[in-house]
Amino acid sequence: MDQVSLVIILLAALLIPLIMAKFKINSLPTAVMEIIVGIVIGPSVFNFVNTSDLISQLSTIGVIVLLFLSGLEIDFSLFKKRRTALTPLEQKNAVNTPKYSPVRLSVYAYSTIIVLSLLLAAAFKVSGLFSDFWLAAILFGTISLGIVIAALKEQELLSKAFGQTILLISVFGELVPMMGLTLYASVYGSNSQSLWLLLLILAVAALLLLRFKPFFRFYQNINKSTTQLDIRLAFFLIVTMVTVAESVGAENILGAFVAGIVLKLLNPSETTCERLDAIGYGFFIPIFFITTGVDLNLRTLLTSGKTLLLIPLFFLAYMVAKIGGYWVLKLRFKQANTLAGTALTATTMTMVLAVLRVAKSMKTITSDQSGAFLLAALLTCVISPLIFNKFYSAEKEDLVKTAVHFIGANLSTVPVVQQLRKGWYDVSMYTNHPENYQTYHAQVPVTLMENFTAQDLQDHGVFDTDILVLGHIDAERNYELAKAAKAYGVRRIIVRFEDRNVLNEHEDELRELGVEVYNTPEANITLLRALIESPSTLLLLNDTENSIYEVRVLNHLYTDVQIKNLQFAQDITISQVIRNRKLIAPNGNTTIMYGDRLIFTGNKQTAAQIRQALATAN
């Protein structure tokens, strides 16, 4: 019977994403659907599945892997102080920009969440609806980092100030409740030991980090499919930290969470993270979510009048606890996005499940109360993403076009300017040759300058740009101007360097400064090679309706798929695949992998949509 129940659970885990894709159910997270299906196949409805020792053990592994991956999702680089000075252009455009950074906003916002969570917990205790003050405060302060990341990725917001702010608030929404849960379990747990022993977990984590950090790169270099050293290391970290946590009286999920943080600090490759996600979300975690729904017996839960009252009250508490962030986000972002971001931070599920699991094992919460908390959390996962998608729109600071300034008007630069002006670029061109000005000013906006000294260009604001292209034929002039622009603070500089003197070290010097250097002979060689290896590249030269694009594949719908089987294979021509910094000449049988960079040509009307589809992380 145990095996039959497990087969049904695994079948459900297989069918859920297929059904969601078939009927285009995008508003609900997969985890929520898995819990709902668990309710349906469990005692609440059809009673097809009953939990057994085997399923309970797999479910326990599932929550451990889930918390491990949650720790692995935290991007600690967001907390680092940005020491890089603003470019002159950014300083110029920052006059009306609010001074509140994502880190500062997130700290303020989550501070309001802590205060409101404590007040709400006190209100429930005073009213007699839920007497465990600390447990309620921990639950109300939780945020589901995984769901927030998925929503932000879908809108391509992780690199923008708004997305980073919401992401950091959500990171706090996992870190702080986890620390609170640890202290709660240590103080109120029946088998808890001295609090100072919890420091042993951090000590072991630091030891593992220091021990494996020097060798992690070495592991990656010798890693192969028959050894999978990175995966072995990951599970070694999980088991070690879980064992240490349980040995000092803490919860196993704390050890798993810390193990995820340790591996994150080791800077694993994206391929490693991808395989760990595959193991977790492909097997263990769906069992945990579905089993959670199976254990939630609505037949008995909904017969209690007090439980029916607690569900909407807990839901309101989850939402109200996050409402203080509205006024904090409003300091920088527009009102609609402030509402959208506040609603998204009210989404909670992962930590609620972990907290409830610990509380039930400690017998500090009843099954009815646990069910009410869980059902209320399910409601936040349904309603909050809908509000976010309804109200979010791009901020003004995200709609600023990329400024590109060209120095030198000639046959090499003018056609590029003509094409870039049709896209999301603010292009300007400068020349010191009156005859070139007369030739090209009717085709593109060209500014005529008497001199091209660094000081003149600086005075005219030529260096106030996102990208500076030095396309002058004079290599030495380009060299001097490139150094001046770099010293001025231009972050991206592209230089034409045609000097054929092999003893000239200026080109190497520019590359060391981070300047991008090109020359016509090398470009012609590259083009000829591309024509030989990929004849369709010629379409790019003869058809002005097509252009060349680069995209990084982050959409799992298009990974592990052969090029010939892509649904838009007839609409684009993939000329190069860049994988692990190596060029691959593709053919129809080439399999697209997660993280690949594709160089392709396509119609300008459809290529943008295809590029967005490939780059949308899901």
C-alpha positions in Angstrom: 0.0 0.0 0.0 2.9 2.3 0.7 4.3 1.8 -2.7 0.9 2.5 -4.3 0.5 5.8 -2.4 4.0 6.8 -3.5 3.3 5.9 -7.1 0.1 8.1 -7.0 2.1 11.0 -5.5 4.8 10.7 -8.2 2.2 10.5 -10.9 0.5 13.6 -9.5 3.9 15.4 -9.4 4.4 14.4 -13.1 1.0 15.5 -14.3 0.7 18.8 -12.4 3.1 20.9 -14.5 1.8 19.2 -17.7 -1.7 20.2 -16.9 -0.7 23.7 -15.8 1.1 24.2 -19.1 -1.8 22.7 -21.1 -4.4 25.0 -19.6 -2.0 27.9 -19.2 -2.4 28.2 -15.5 0.3 30.8 -14.8 -1.2 32.7 -11.9 -0.6 30.0 -9.3 2.9 28.8 -8.2 3.5 25.1 -8.9 4.0 24.5 -5.1 0.5 25.8 -4.4 -1.0 23.5 -7.1 0.9 20.5 -5.6 -0.6 21.2 -2.1 -4.1 21.6 -3.6 -3.7 18.3 -5.5 -2.5 16.7 -2.3 -5.7 17.8 -0.6 -7.8 16.3 -3.5 -6.1 12.9 -3.5 -5.8 12.8 0.3 -8.5 12.1 3.0 -10.1 15.5 2.4 -11.7 14.4 -0.9 -10.9 11.1 -2.6 -8.7 9.4 0.0 -6.5 7.8 -2.6 -3.3 8.4 -0.6 -2.4 8.0 3.0 1.0 8.9 4.5 3.2 6.1 5.6 6.7 5.9 7.1 8.3 5.8 3.7 6.4 8.8 2.4 7.0 10.7 5.6 10.8 10.1 5.4 10.8 11.2 1.7 8.8 14.3 2.7 11.3 15.1 5.5 14.1 14.9 2.9 12.0 17.1 0.7 11.7 19.9 3.3 15.5 19.6 4.0 16.3 19.9 0.3 13.8 22.8 0.0 15.5 24.8 2.8 18.9 24.0 1.4 17.9 25.4 -2.0 16.3 28.4 -0.3 19.7 29.2 1.3 21.3 28.7 -2.1 19.0 31.3 -3.6 20.2 34.1 -1.4 22.4 36.5 -3.3 24.7 38.0 -0.7 26.3 40.3 -3.3 23.3 42.6 -3.0 24.3 43.4 0.6 27.8 44.6 -0.5 28.5 48.3 -0.4 28.7 49.6 -3.9 32.1 51.3 -3.9 32.1 52.0 -7.6 31.6 55.7 -8.2 28.8 56.9 -10.4 29.8 57.7 -13.9 29.6 61.4 -14.9 26.5 60.6 -16.9 24.9 58.9 -13.9 25.8 61.8 -11.7 24.3 64.1 -14.3 21.0 62.1 -14.5 20.9 61.5 -10.7 19.7 65.1 -9.9 16.1 64.0 -9.4 16.8 60.4 -8.4 15.9 59.5 -4.8 18.8 58.7 -2.5 17.3 55.5 -1.2 19.3 52.5 -2.2 17.7 49.0 -2.4 19.6 47.9 0.7 18.5 50.9 2.7 14.8 50.5 1.6 14.8 46.8 2.3 16.1 47.3 5.9 13.5 49.9 6.6 10.7 47.9 5.0 11.5 44.7 6.9 11.8 46.6 10.1 8.2 47.7 9.7 7.3 44.0 9.1 9.0 43.0 12.4 7.1 45.6 14.3 3.7 44.9 12.8 4.2 41.1 13.2 4.9 41.6 16.9 1.8 43.8 17.3 -0.4 41.4 15.4 0.9 38.4 17.5 0.1 40.4 20.6 -3.4 41.1 19.3 -4.1 37.4 18.7 -2.7 36.6 22.2 -4.8 39.2 23.9 -8.0 38.2 22.0 -7.4 34.5 22.9 -7.5 33.4 19.3 -3.9 32.2 19.3 -1.9 32.3 22.5 1.6 31.5 21.2 3.0 35.0 20.8 6.4 34.2 19.4 5.3 31.5 17.0 2.7 33.9 15.6 5.2 36.7 15.2 7.6 34.4 13.3 4.9 33.2 11.0 3.5 36.6 10.2 7.1 37.8 9.3 7.8 35.1 6.7 8.1 35.8 3.0 8.3 33.1 0.3 11.6 33.9 -1.4 11.2 31.3 -4.2 7.8 32.7 -5.3 9.1 36.3 -5.2 12.1 35.4 -7.3 9.9 33.6 -9.9 7.6 36.6 -10.1 10.5 39.1 -10.5 12.3 36.9 -13.1 9.1 36.7 -15.1 9.0 40.5 -15.3 12.9 40.6 -15.8 13.3 42.8 -12.7 16.1 41.2 -10.8 18.7 43.6 -12.3 16.6 46.7 -11.6 16.4 48.8 -8.4 12.7 47.8 -7.8 13.4 44.1 -8.2 16.5 44.2 -6.0 14.6 46.0 -3.3 11.8 43.4 -3.2 14.3 40.6 -3.4 16.2 41.9 -0.4 13.0 42.3 1.6 12.2 38.7 0.8 15.7 37.5 1.8 15.1 39.1 5.2 11.8 37.4 5.2 13.6 34.0 5.2 16.7 34.8 7.2 15.1 36.6 10.2 12.2 34.0 10.7 14.8 31.2 10.4 16.8 32.7 13.2 13.7 33.4 15.2 12.6 29.8 14.7 16.0 28.5 15.9 15.8 30.6 19.1 12.1 29.6 19.6 12.9 25.9 19.2 15.9 26.2 21.5 13.9 27.9 24.3 10.6 26.1 24.1 11.7 22.7 22.7 11.5 19.7 25.1 15.0 18.4 24.1 16.7 21.8 23.6 20.2 22.3 24.9 22.1 25.5 25.8 21.7 28.4 23.4 25.4 28.8 23.1 25.7 25.4 21.4 23.9 27.0 18.5 27.1 28.8 17.8 28.6 25.4 17.0 26.5 25.4 13.8 28.0 28.6 12.6 31.5 27.4 13.6 31.1 24.2 11.6 29.7 26.2 8.7 32.7 28.6 8.8 35.1 25.6 9.0 33.5 23.9 6.0 33.5 27.2 4.0 37.2 27.8 4.7 38.1 24.2 4.1 36.4 23.8 0.7 36.8 27.3 -0.8 40.4 26.9 -2.0 39.6 23.5 -3.6 36.1 24.3 -5.1 37.5 25.6 -8.3 39.7 22.5 -8.5 36.7 20.3 -8.0 34.9 22.0 -10.8 37.9 21.6 -13.2 38.1 17.8 -12.6 34.4 17.3 -12.4 32.8 14.9 -14.9 29.5 13.0 -15.4 30.7 9.8 -13.6 31.9 11.6 -10.5 29.6 14.7 -10.1 31.9 16.0 -7.4 30.0 19.2 -6.9 26.7 17.3 -6.2 28.6 15.0 -3.8 29.9 18.1 -2.0 26.4 19.6 -1.8 25.0 16.5 -0.1 28.0 16.2 2.1 27.3 19.7 3.3 23.6 19.0 3.8 24.1 15.8 5.9 27.0 17.4 7.9 25.0 20.5 8.8 21.8 18.6 9.5 23.7 16.2 11.8 25.4 19.1 13.7 22.1 21.0 14.0 20.3 18.0 15.5 23.2 17.3 17.8 22.9 20.7 19.5 19.2 20.5 19.8 18.3 22.7 16.8 16.1 21.7 13.9 17.4 19.9 10.8 16.0 22.6 8.5 18.3 25.1 10.1 21.3 22.9 9.2 20.0 22.5 5.7 19.5 26.3 5.3 23.0 27.0 6.6 24.4 24.3 4.2 22.8 26.1 1.3 24.3 29.4 2.4 27.8 27.7 2.7 27.5 26.3 -0.9 26.3 29.7 -2.2 29.4 31.4 -0.7 31.6 28.8 -2.5 30.3 30.4 -5.7 29.0 27.2 -7.5 28.6 27.2 -11.2 25.2 27.7 -12.7 25.3 24.1 -14.0 25.8 22.9 -10.4 22.8 24.9 -9.2 20.8 23.7 -12.1 21.5 20.0 -11.3 20.6 20.6 -7.6 17.4 22.2 -8.6 16.7 19.2 -10.8 17.2 16.8 -8.0 15.2 18.8 -5.5 12.3 20.0 -7.6 12.3 17.0 -9.8 11.7 14.4 -6.9 12.0 15.3 -3.2 10.3 18.7 -3.0 7.1 17.8 -4.9 6.7 14.8 -2.6 6.9 17.2 0.4 4.3 19.7 -1.0 1.8 17.0 -2.1 2.2 15.2 1.2 1.5 18.5 3.0 -1.8 18.7 1.2 -2.5 15.0 1.9 -2.0 15.6 5.7 -4.3 18.6 5.6 -7.7 16.9 6.3 -10.3 19.6 5.4 -13.2 17.3 6.5 -12.2 17.7 10.1 -10.5 21.1 9.8 -13.6 22.9 8.4 -16.0 21.5 11.0 -14.5 23.7 13.7 -16.1 27.1 13.8 -12.9 28.7 15.4 -10.8 27.3 12.6 -13.1 28.8 10.0 -12.7 32.1 11.8 -8.9 31.8 12.0 -8.3 31.3 8.3 -9.4 34.8 7.1 -7.9 36.4 10.2 -4.5 34.7 9.6 -4.7 35.7 6.0 -5.3 39.3 6.9 -2.5 39.2 9.4 -0.1 37.9 6.7 -1.1 40.8 4.5 -1.3 43.6 7.2 2.2 42.6 8.5 3.7 43.7 5.2 1.6 46.8 4.7 4.2 49.0 6.4 6.5 48.4 3.5 4.1 50.4 1.3 5.2 53.7 2.7 8.8 52.7 2.6 8.7 51.7 -1.1 6.8 54.9 -1.8 9.9 56.9 -1.0 11.4 55.8 -4.3 8.9 54.0 -6.5 5.6 55.1 -8.0 2.4 54.3 -6.2 1.2 51.4 -8.5 4.5 49.6 -8.2 4.6 50.3 -4.4 1.3 48.5 -4.1 2.5 45.7 -6.4 5.7 45.2 -4.4 3.9 45.3 -1.1 1.5 42.7 -2.3 4.3 40.4 -3.6 6.1 40.5 -0.2 2.9 39.3 1.4 3.4 36.0 -0.4 4.4 33.3 2.1 4.6 29.5 1.9 8.1 27.9 2.2 9.0 29.2 5.7 5.4 28.7 6.9 5.6 25.1 6.1 9.0 24.8 7.8 7.8 26.7 10.9 4.6 24.7 11.2 6.5 21.4 10.8 8.8 22.4 13.7 5.9 23.6 15.8 3.9 20.4 15.3 6.9 18.3 16.3 7.2 20.4 19.5 3.5 20.1 20.1 3.1 23.8 20.5 0.3 24.1 17.9 -2.7 22.0 17.2 -3.5 20.4 13.8 -6.5 22.8 13.3 -4.4 25.9 14.0 -1.6 24.6 11.7 -4.2 23.9 9.0 -5.6 27.5 9.4 -2.1 29.0 9.0 -1.4 26.9 6.0 -4.7 27.6 4.2 -4.2 31.3 4.8 -0.7 31.1 3.4 -2.2 29.4 0.3 -4.5 32.3 -0.2 -1.5 34.7 -0.2 0.1 32.7 -2.9 -3.0 33.0 -5.0 -3.9 36.6 -4.4 -0.6 38.4 -4.0 1.0 37.4 -7.4 -2.3 38.4 -9.1 -2.1 41.9 -7.5 1.6 42.2 -8.4 1.0 41.4 -12.1 -2.0 43.6 -12.3 -0.4 46.8 -11.0 3.3 46.6 -11.9 4.6 48.7 -14.8 8.1 49.9 -15.6 9.6 52.7 -13.6 10.8 55.9 -15.3 14.4 55.1 -14.4 14.1 51.8 -16.2 12.9 53.5 -19.4 16.0 55.6 -20.0 17.5 54.8 -23.4 21.2 53.8 -23.5 23.3 56.7 -24.6 25.9 55.9 -27.3 28.3 58.6 -28.6 30.3 58.1 -31.8 33.5 59.9 -32.5 34.2 59.9 -36.2 31.7 59.9 -39.1 32.7 57.5 -41.8 31.3 54.6 -43.8 32.0 52.3 -40.9 30.1 54.2 -38.2 27.3 56.0 -40.0 25.3 52.8 -41.0 25.6 51.6 -37.4 24.2 54.9 -36.1 21.3 54.6 -38.6 20.4 51.2 -37.3 20.8 51.9 -33.6 18.5 54.9 -33.7 15.7 52.6 -34.5 16.2 50.7 -31.3 16.4 51.6 -27.6 19.4 53.8 -28.0 20.0 57.6 -27.8 22.8 58.1 -30.4 25.0 61.1 -31.1 27.8 61.5 -33.6 30.8 63.9 -33.6 33.3 64.7 -36.3 36.1 67.3 -36.8 36.1 67.0 -40.7 33.8 69.6 -42.4 33.6 67.4 -45.6 32.4 64.4 -43.6 29.9 66.6 -41.8 28.5 67.9 -45.2 28.3 64.3 -46.4 26.5 62.7 -43.5 24.6 65.3 -41.5 21.5 64.9 -43.6 21.4 61.1 -42.9 22.2 61.1 -39.2 22.6 63.9 -36.5 26.3 64.9 -36.6 27.9 67.6 -34.6 30.9 69.4 -36.1 33.7 70.2 -33.8 36.9 72.1 -34.5 39.2 70.0 -32.3 39.1 66.5 -30.9 41.1 67.1 -27.8 40.1 65.3 -24.7 39.3 68.6 -23.0 37.1 69.8 -25.9 35.2 66.5 -25.9 34.7 66.7 -22.1 33.5 70.3 -22.3 31.0 69.4 -25.0 29.6 66.5 -22.9 30.8 63.8 -25.4 32.2 61.7 -22.5 28.8 61.9 -20.7 27.5 58.7 -22.2 26.9 55.0 -21.4 28.9 53.8 -24.4 31.6 55.7 -26.2 32.6 54.5 -29.7 35.9 55.8 -31.0 35.6 55.1 -34.8 38.2 57.6 -36.0 40.7 56.2 -38.6 43.6 57.6 -36.6 44.7 54.8 -34.2 46.9 57.1 -32.0 44.1 59.6 -31.6 41.7 56.9 -30.6 44.3 55.6 -28.1 44.7 58.9 -26.4 41.0 59.7 -26.3 40.2 56.2 -25.0 42.6 56.7 -22.0 41.1 60.1 -21.3 37.6 58.8 -21.5 38.5 55.9 -19.1 40.0 58.4 -16.7 36.9 60.5 -17.0 34.7 57.6 -15.9 33.1 56.2 -19.1 32.4 52.6 -18.2 32.2 51.1 -21.7 34.5 52.2 -24.5 34.8 50.6 -28.0 37.9 51.6 -30.0 38.8 51.1 -33.6 42.6 50.4 -33.7 44.0 49.9 -37.1 47.8 50.3 -36.3 49.7 47.6 -38.1 52.9 48.2 -36.1 53.4 44.9 -34.3 55.7 46.6 -31.8 53.0 49.0 -30.8 51.8 48.0 -27.3 49.0 50.5 -27.1 46.4 48.0 -28.2 47.4 45.6 -25.3 47.4 48.6 -22.9 43.9 49.5 -23.9 42.7 45.9 -23.4 44.2 45.8 -20.0 42.3 48.9 -19.1 39.0 47.2 -20.1 38.6 48.9 -23.4 37.0 46.9 -26.2 39.3 47.0 -29.2 38.5 46.0 -32.8 40.0 46.5 -36.2 38.7 46.0 -39.7 41.1 43.2 -40.9 40.2 41.0 -37.9 36.5 41.8 -38.3 36.7 40.8 -42.0 38.5 37.5 -41.1 35.8 36.8 -38.5 33.1 37.5 -41.0 34.6 35.3 -43.7 34.9 32.4 -41.2 31.3 32.9 -40.2 30.2 32.8 -43.9 32.1 29.5 -44.4 30.8 27.9 -41.2 27.3 29.4 -41.3 26.4 30.4 -44.9 23.1 31.9 -43.7 25.1 34.7 -42.1 25.1 36.3 -45.6 21.4 37.0 -45.0 22.4 39.5 -42.4 24.4 41.5 -45.0 21.8 41.4 -47.8 18.6 41.8 -45.8 18.2 45.0 -43.9 15.0 43.6 -42.3 17.2 41.2 -40.3 19.6 41.9 -37.5 22.0 39.9 -35.3 21.1 39.2 -31.7 22.7 37.6 -28.6 20.7 36.0 -25.8 21.4 33.9 -22.8 19.0 31.0 -22.5 17.3 31.0 -19.1 13.9 29.5 -20.1 13.7 25.9 -19.2 11.1 25.4 -21.9 13.9 25.7 -24.5 16.7 23.8 -22.7 17.6 20.2 -23.5 16.0 20.7 -26.9 17.6 20.2 -30.2 17.7 23.3 -32.4 15.7 21.7 -35.2 12.9 21.0 -32.6 12.6 24.6 -31.4 9.1 25.9 -32.1 10.6 29.0 -33.8 13.4 27.2 -35.6 12.2 28.4 -39.0 12.2 32.1 -37.9 15.8 32.5 -36.8 19.3 31.3 -37.8 21.6 30.4 -35.0 25.1 30.9 -36.1 27.1 30.4 -32.8 26.5 28.8 -29.4 28.8 30.0 -26.6 29.0 27.4 -23.8 31.4 27.7 -20.9 33.3 30.4 -22.8 33.8 28.0 -25.8 32.3 28.6 -29.3 30.2 25.8 -30.8 29.3 25.7 -34.5 25.7 24.5 -34.2 23.6 22.3 -36.5 20.1 21.1 -36.3 21.0 18.3 -33.8 22.8 20.6 -31.4 21.1 20.6 -28.0 20.5 23.9 -26.3 21.6 23.9 -22.7 20.7 26.1 -19.8 23.0 29.2 -19.7 24.0 28.9 -23.4 24.5 32.2 -25.2 23.0 32.1 -28.7 24.2 34.3 -31.5 21.3 34.4 -34.1 19.9 36.4 -36.9 16.2 37.0 -37.4 13.5 39.4 -38.6 13.5 42.5 -36.4 9.7 42.2 -35.8 9.8 38.6 -34.4 13.4 38.3 -33.1 12.7 40.6 -30.1 9.9 38.3 -29.0 12.0 35.2 -29.5 14.9 36.8 -27.6 12.6 37.7 -24.7 11.1 34.2 -24.6 14.6 32.6 -24.4 15.8 35.0 -21.8 12.7 34.7 -19.5 13.7 32.7 -16.4 11.1 30.4 -15.1 
